[in-house]
Amino acid sequence: MTDSIEKMCNPLDNSINEKLSRIREAFVKNIAEEYAKFYYVSGERGDVKRIRLDKKLVDYFIK
């Protein structure tokens, strides 16, 4: 597990891009692209990543 986390955090490794691509594919497979794009992580390689969903639409539950 530690190795996987280190690979995902390494900017020289492509692991994070591979994982994000799989997540995006899962959303697009189940939801139309016009809606899915608000829920998966997006951003160019090497750039800031973000989720487009408006923060006003997110509820936080703290136990």
C-alpha positions as CSV (number, residue, x, y, z in Angstrom):
1,M,0.0,0.0,0.0
2,T,2.8,2.4,0.9
3,D,4.5,1.7,-2.5
4,S,1.2,2.5,-4.3
5,I,0.7,5.8,-2.5
6,E,4.3,6.8,-3.1
7,K,3.9,6.1,-6.9
8,M,0.7,8.1,-7.0
9,C,2.4,11.1,-5.3
10,N,5.5,11.0,-7.5
11,P,5.2,13.6,-10.2
12,L,7.7,11.6,-12.4
13,D,5.5,8.5,-12.3
14,N,2.4,8.1,-14.5
15,S,0.5,6.1,-11.8
16,I,-1.8,9.0,-10.8
17,N,-2.8,9.7,-14.4
18,E,-3.6,6.0,-14.9
19,K,-5.8,5.9,-11.8
20,L,-7.6,9.1,-12.7
21,S,-8.2,7.8,-16.2
22,R,-9.8,4.6,-14.9
23,I,-12.0,6.7,-12.5
24,R,-13.1,9.0,-15.4
25,E,-13.9,6.0,-17.6
26,A,-16.1,4.5,-14.9
27,F,-18.1,7.8,-14.6
28,V,-18.5,8.2,-18.3
29,K,-19.5,4.6,-18.8
30,N,-22.4,5.1,-16.3
31,I,-23.3,8.8,-16.7
32,A,-23.5,11.0,-19.8
33,E,-20.3,13.0,-20.3
34,E,-22.1,16.3,-19.9
35,Y,-22.9,15.3,-16.3
36,A,-20.0,13.0,-15.4
37,K,-17.4,15.8,-16.0
38,F,-18.5,17.5,-12.8
39,Y,-17.7,14.5,-10.7
40,Y,-14.3,13.1,-11.8
41,V,-10.9,14.6,-11.3
42,S,-9.7,16.6,-14.3
43,G,-6.7,18.7,-15.2
44,E,-3.8,18.4,-17.7
45,R,-0.8,16.3,-16.8
46,G,1.5,18.3,-14.5
47,D,-1.2,20.9,-13.8
48,V,-3.5,21.4,-10.9
49,K,-6.2,18.7,-10.6
50,R,-9.8,19.5,-9.5
51,I,-13.3,18.3,-9.4
52,R,-15.7,20.7,-11.2
53,L,-18.7,20.1,-8.9
54,D,-19.8,23.4,-7.3
55,K,-18.8,23.4,-3.7
56,K,-22.4,24.6,-2.8
57,L,-23.6,21.2,-3.9
58,V,-21.4,19.3,-1.5
59,D,-22.6,18.3,2.0
60,Y,-20.0,17.4,4.6
61,F,-20.9,14.9,7.3
62,I,-18.5,14.7,10.3
63,K,-19.0,12.0,12.8
